[in-house]
Amino acid sequence: MKTTLLPLAVSVTLALLPTTVFATETTAAASKTIVAADPLAGIDFYGYFRAGVAGGENGSMKEAVGGSFQKNKVGRLGNEFDTYAEIGFGKELYNTGNQSVYIQTMINMYDGDSNSNNGDNPFGWENLNMQFRNFLGLEETTWVGIRQYNKYSIDANDYDYWNHTNIGGGIEKMSLGQGKLSVAVLHRDIEEDNSIGADGELDSIDVDDLVDSNQLELMYDSQPLWSGATLAVGYKYLGADASDEQIQHNNHDYSDGQTVMAVVKQQVLDTGTNNTVIQYYSDGSALQGVTFGAADTLNGTVKSGNGWALRNYGVIPLAKDWDLSHAINYATANDVELWNGNKGEGTTVSASAKVTYHWSDYTRTYVELGYFDDEKTVDGANYDRSGSKYTIAQALTYGRDKPELRLYASYFDSSSDNWDNSGSAFENGHSNDTWAVGLQANVFW
């Protein structure tokens, strides 16, 4: 029977978190006031969107490439042919100087093709929560609602490897020892989540096979290691919460899942960072590594198994006007048994690198290369596929690390003959390679 998780906040607090979720910090002018006379005063406005137009070999991006081509593996630059937006507002409702109450909202919009229209643009909530800050005096935030909570991501690959948006509540970033402790109860609602596609049992997850879950998450982060390095350690337990329809349709049990993660973040020179991540997955979570999941999702077809993932990514300054960003991912799924009796294992390895040359503070040129190779075994039969992407882009901006307009050209190739029955990857299943040229706005504020 599907249940509803009603997370309970244990206390209330204030912490100014180092995250881009908020557009601005709370102003000193709001101190020791309850609500400003003007209800619009002090409202934070923040968000992100990408949009543009592109053409392929036959004119249609949907036929040439689709929504993207394995961008979690080969990189997102010149590989996003959709419209996506997140638009948020925030308001401080109460402030005593040491404690405050904050309400946060954010809606999202996604359109999977370049020809956006009002008829096929789904909207949803990314954030709708209340935050009590520093009520325990531990610089923590206590929150309840819908939230982009504790996401760890590789931005160059548009990949969250720890958490999507969930509903829940908890106490975040309590100062304990040298680090910060976070505790949360979360609920992952999958029934209406059509963002994950399906093209095989051990390579990506069919949304019809995903199961809602109630989750307990523990995270201890910001622990200093050596000069310029910090450690984050996380644990997540996912209890399967299948709907009545899933139980009646599939006529089998559902396995719970667990995930453990450790992240070492190292500062490189003055402006660079490098992150090394190791993750372990078990049972219902076993495929999260090889399917590039966010560790907060259960695959209801998996009875047992385990998986590992090793990731390294970051941005490193090479010289005054040169930067290098990179992402390397290796993941395995081992001893996987499905409820239908099939057994197998899978491996994925991918790497992408983007070199940036800054002509000035207002123009820059990108070159991004990416490659992946996937292998799987299902009941003794072996399958493999691979692919690559090559992109050059020129950007116009008003400063480094600022929103920009892009002109890009990309070339893609793929080999997936024996992976499944879907045919070639491009040109509506008729070609193993293709190209794209397009314009794009990439904006955050």
Residue pairs with C-beta under 8 A, 6 or more apart in sequence:
1 244
1 247
2 212
2 241
2 242
2 243
2 244
3 214
3 241
4 187
5 167
5 168
5 185
5 186
5 187
5 214
5 241
7 144
7 167
7 168
7 169
7 170
7 184
7 185
7 186
7 187
8 144
8 169
8 185
9 132
9 142
9 143
9 144
9 169
9 170
9 171
10 142
10 170
10 171
11 132
11 135
11 136
11 142
11 171
12 99
12 101
12 132
12 133
12 135
12 136
12 142
13 99
13 132
13 133
13 134
13 135
13 136
13 137
13 138
13 139
13 140
13 141
13 142
13 171
14 98
14 99
14 100
14 132
14 133
14 134
14 135
14 139
14 140
14 141
15 133
15 134
15 139
15 140
15 141
15 172
15 173
16 25
16 26
16 133
17 141
17 172
17 173
20 46
20 444
21 46
21 88
21 104
21 106
21 127
21 148
22 44
22 46
22 90
22 104
23 44
23 45
23 46
23 47
23 88
23 90
23 445
24 44
24 46
26 92
26 95
26 100
26 102
27 42
29 42
30 36
30 42
30 92
30 95
30 100
31 95
31 96
31 97
32 95
32 96
32 97
33 95
34 93
34 94
34 95
35 93
35 94
36 42
42 91
42 92
43 89
43 90
43 91
44 88
44 89
44 90
44 91
45 88
45 89
45 445
46 88
46 89
46 90
46 106
46 445
47 85
47 86
47 87
47 88
47 106
47 444
47 445
48 84
48 85
48 86
48 443
48 444
48 445
49 83
49 84
49 85
49 86
49 87
49 441
49 443
50 80
50 82
50 83
50 84
50 85
50 440
50 441
50 442
50 443
51 83
51 84
51 85
51 116
51 440
51 441
52 81
52 114
52 406
52 438
52 439
52 440
52 441
53 114
53 438
53 439
54 61
54 81
54 114
54 436
54 437
54 438
54 439
54 440
55 61
55 436
55 437
55 438
56 63
56 64
56 65
56 434
56 435
56 436
57 64
57 427
57 431
57 434
57 435
58 64
58 427
61 81
61 113
61 114
61 436
61 438
62 113
63 427
63 428
64 426
64 427
64 434
64 435
64 436
65 79
65 81
65 412
65 426
65 434
65 436
66 81
67 81
67 82
67 112
67 113
68 76
68 79
68 80
68 81
68 82
69 79
69 387
69 389
69 412
69 414
69 425
69 426
70 350
70 372
70 387
70 389
71 79
71 80
71 157
71 158
72 157
72 158
72 159
72 292
72 350
73 157
73 292
73 329
73 348
73 350
73 352
73 370
73 372
73 387
74 157
74 350
74 352
74 370
74 371
74 372
74 387
74 388
74 389
75 156
75 157
75 327
75 352
75 354
75 368
75 369
75 370
75 389
75 391
76 156
76 157
76 158
77 156
77 354
77 366
77 368
77 391
77 393
77 408
78 368
78 389
78 391
78 392
78 393
78 408
78 409
78 410
78 436
78 438
79 389
79 391
79 410
79 412
80 158
80 440
81 113
81 114
81 436
81 438
82 110
82 111
82 112
82 113
82 114
83 109
83 110
83 111
83 114
83 116
83 121
84 108
84 109
84 110
84 111
85 108
85 109
86 106
86 107
86 108
86 126
87 106
87 107
87 108
87 109
88 104
88 105
88 106
88 107
88 126
88 127
89 104
89 105
89 106
90 102
90 103
90 104
90 105
91 102
91 103
92 100
92 101
92 102
93 100
93 101
93 102
93 103
94 100
94 101
95 101
98 134
98 137
99 132
99 133
99 134
99 135
100 132
100 133
100 134
101 130
101 131
101 132
101 133
102 130
102 131
102 133
103 129
103 130
103 131
104 127
104 128
104 129
104 130
104 131
104 145
104 147
105 125
105 127
105 128
106 125
106 126
106 127
106 128
106 148
107 123
107 124
107 125
107 126
108 123
108 124
108 125
108 126
109 121
109 122
109 123
110 121
110 122
110 195
111 117
111 120
111 121
112 120
125 146
125 165
126 146
126 148
126 165
127 145
127 146
127 147
127 148
127 165
128 145
128 146
128 147
129 143
129 144
129 145
129 146
129 147
130 143
130 144
130 145
131 141
131 142
131 143
132 141
132 142
132 143
133 140
133 141
133 142
134 140
134 141
135 142
136 142
136 171
136 174
138 174
138 175
138 176
139 173
139 174
139 175
139 180
140 171
140 172
140 173
140 174
140 175
140 180
141 171
141 172
141 173
142 169
142 170
142 171
142 172
143 149
143 169
143 170
143 172
144 168
144 169
145 167
145 169
146 165
146 166
146 167
147 165
147 166
147 167
147 168
148 163
148 164
148 165
149 163
149 165
149 166
149 168
149 170
149 172
149 184
149 186
150 162
150 163
150 172
150 182
150 184
150 217
150 219
150 234
151 160
151 162
151 163
151 164
151 294
152 160
152 161
152 162
152 163
152 232
152 261
152 263
152 277
153 159
153 160
153 161
153 162
154 161
154 311
154 313
154 327
154 329
156 313
156 325
156 326
156 327
156 352
156 354
156 368
157 313
157 327
157 329
157 352
159 292
159 327
160 294
161 277
161 279
161 292
161 294
161 295
161 309
161 311
162 234
162 261
162 279
162 294
162 295
162 296
163 217
163 294
163 295
163 296
164 188
164 294
164 296
164 297
166 186
166 187
166 188
166 215
166 296
167 186
167 187
167 189
168 184
168 185
168 186
168 187
168 215
169 184
169 185
170 182
170 183
170 184
170 185
170 186
170 217
171 182
171 183
171 184
172 182
172 184
173 180
173 181
173 182
173 221
173 222
174 180
174 181
174 182
176 220
177 223
178 222
178 223
178 224
179 220
179 221
179 222
179 223
179 224
179 231
180 220
180 221
180 222
181 218
181 219
181 220
182 217
182 218
182 219
182 220
182 221
183 217
183 218
184 215
184 216
184 217
185 214
185 215
185 216
185 217
186 214
186 215
186 216
186 217
186 296
187 212
187 213
187 214
187 215
187 241
188 212
188 213
188 215
188 238
188 296
188 297
188 298
189 212
190 207
190 210
190 211
190 212
190 297
191 212
191 243
193 207
193 210
194 207
195 207
196 204
196 205
196 206
196 207
196 210
196 291
196 293
196 297
197 204
197 207
198 204
198 205
198 206
198 207
198 208
198 209
199 419
199 420
199 422
200 376
200 383
200 419
200 420
201 301
201 338
201 342
201 344
201 378
202 287
202 290
202 333
202 336
202 344
202 345
202 346
202 376
202 378
203 290
203 291
203 346
203 348
203 374
203 376
203 385
203 419
204 291
205 287
205 291
205 293
205 297
205 299
209 299
209 300
209 301
210 297
210 298
210 299
210 300
211 240
211 241
211 242
211 246
211 254
211 284
211 298
211 299
211 300
212 240
212 241
212 242
212 243
212 298
213 238
213 239
213 240
213 241
213 256
213 257
213 284
213 296
213 297
213 298
214 238
214 239
214 241
215 236
215 237
215 238
215 239
215 296
216 236
216 237
217 234
217 235
217 236
217 237
218 234
218 235
218 236
219 232
219 233
219 234
219 235
220 232
220 233
220 234
221 230
221 231
221 232
221 233
221 234
221 263
222 230
222 232
223 230
223 231
223 232
223 233
224 230
224 231
225 231
225 264
228 266
228 267
228 268
229 264
229 265
229 266
229 267
230 264
230 265
231 262
231 263
231 264
231 265
232 261
232 262
232 263
232 265
233 261
233 262
233 263
234 259
234 260
234 261
234 262
234 263
235 258
235 259
235 260
235 261
236 258
236 259
236 260
236 261
236 295
236 296
237 256
237 257
237 258
238 256
238 257
238 258
238 259
238 284
238 285
238 296
238 297
238 298
239 256
240 254
240 255
240 256
240 257
240 284
240 298
240 300
242 254
242 300
246 254
246 300
250 300
250 339
252 339
253 339
254 284
254 298
254 300
255 283
255 284
255 298
255 302
255 303
255 304
256 283
256 284
256 298
257 281
257 282
257 283
257 284
257 285
257 286
257 288
257 298
258 281
258 282
258 283
258 285
259 279
259 280
259 281
259 282
259 285
259 288
259 295
260 279
260 280
261 277
261 278
261 279
261 280
261 295
262 277
262 278
263 275
263 276
263 277
264 275
264 276
265 273
265 274
265 275
266 273
266 274
266 275
266 276
266 314
267 273
268 274
268 314
268 316
268 317
269 316
269 317
270 317
271 315
271 317
272 314
272 315
272 316
272 317
272 323
273 314
273 315
274 312
274 313
274 314
274 316
275 311
275 312
275 313
275 314
276 311
276 312
277 309
277 310
277 311
277 312
277 313
278 308
278 309
278 310
278 311
279 288
279 289
279 295
279 308
279 309
279 310
279 311
280 306
280 307
280 308
281 287
281 288
281 289
281 295
281 306
281 307
281 308
281 309
281 333
282 305
282 306
282 307
283 302
283 303
283 304
283 305
283 306
284 298
284 299
284 300
284 302
285 293
285 295
285 297
285 298
285 299
285 307
286 299
286 302
286 304
286 305
286 306
286 307
286 333
286 334
286 336
287 293
287 299
287 302
287 305
287 307
287 333
287 336
287 346
288 294
288 295
288 297
288 299
288 307
288 309
289 307
289 308
289 309
289 331
289 332
289 333
289 348
290 307
290 331
290 332
290 333
290 346
290 347
290 348
290 374
290 376
291 299
292 329
292 331
292 348
300 339
301 338
301 339
301 340
302 336
302 337
302 338
302 339
303 337
303 338
303 339
304 335
304 336
304 337
305 333
305 334
305 335
305 336
305 337
306 333
306 334
306 335
307 331
307 332
307 333
307 334
308 331
308 332
308 334
309 329
309 330
309 331
309 332
310 329
310 330
310 331
311 327
311 328
311 329
311 330
312 326
312 327
312 328
313 325
313 326
313 327
313 328
314 325
314 326
315 323
315 324
315 325
316 323
316 324
316 325
316 326
317 323
317 324
318 324
318 355
321 357
321 358
321 359
322 355
322 356
322 357
322 358
323 355
323 356
323 358
324 353
324 354
324 355
324 356
325 353
325 354
325 356
326 351
326 352
326 353
326 354
327 350
327 351
327 352
327 353
328 350
328 351
329 348
329 349
329 350
329 351
330 347
330 348
330 349
331 347
331 348
331 349
332 345
332 346
332 347
332 348
333 344
333 345
333 346
333 347
334 345
335 343
335 345
336 343
336 344
336 345
336 346
337 343
338 344
342 378
342 379
343 378
343 379
344 376
344 377
344 378
344 379
345 376
345 377
346 374
346 375
346 376
346 377
347 374
347 375
347 376
348 372
348 373
348 374
348 375
349 372
349 373
350 370
350 371
350 372
350 373
351 370
351 371
351 372
352 368
352 369
352 370
352 371
352 389
353 368
353 369
353 370
354 366
354 367
354 368
354 369
355 366
355 367
355 368
356 364
356 365
356 366
357 364
357 365
358 364
358 400
359 365
361 397
361 398
361 399
361 400
362 396
362 397
362 398
362 399
363 394
363 395
363 396
363 397
364 394
364 395
364 397
364 400
365 392
365 393
365 394
365 395
366 391
366 392
366 393
366 394
366 395
366 408
367 391
367 392
368 389
368 390
368 391
368 393
369 388
369 389
369 390
369 391
370 388
370 389
371 386
371 387
371 388
371 389
372 386
372 387
372 388
373 384
373 385
373 386
374 384
374 385
374 386
374 419
375 382
375 383
375 384
376 382
376 383
376 384
377 383
383 418
383 419
383 420
384 418
384 419
385 414
385 415
385 416
385 418
385 419
386 414
386 415
386 416
387 412
387 413
387 414
387 415
387 416
387 425
388 412
388 413
388 414
389 410
389 411
389 412
390 410
390 411
390 412
391 408
391 409
391 410
391 411
392 408
392 409
393 406
393 407
393 408
393 409
394 406
394 407
394 408
395 404
395 405
395 406
395 407
396 404
396 405
396 406
397 403
397 404
397 405
403 441
403 442
403 443
403 444
403 445
404 441
404 442
405 439
405 440
405 441
406 439
406 440
406 441
406 442
407 438
407 439
408 436
408 437
408 438
408 439
408 440
409 435
409 436
409 437
410 435
410 436
410 437
411 433
411 434
411 435
412 425
412 426
412 433
412 434
412 435
412 436
413 432
413 433
414 424
414 425
414 426
414 432
414 433
415 432
416 422
416 424
416 425
417 424
422 429
423 429
423 430
424 430
424 431
424 432
425 431
425 432
426 432
426 433
426 434
427 434
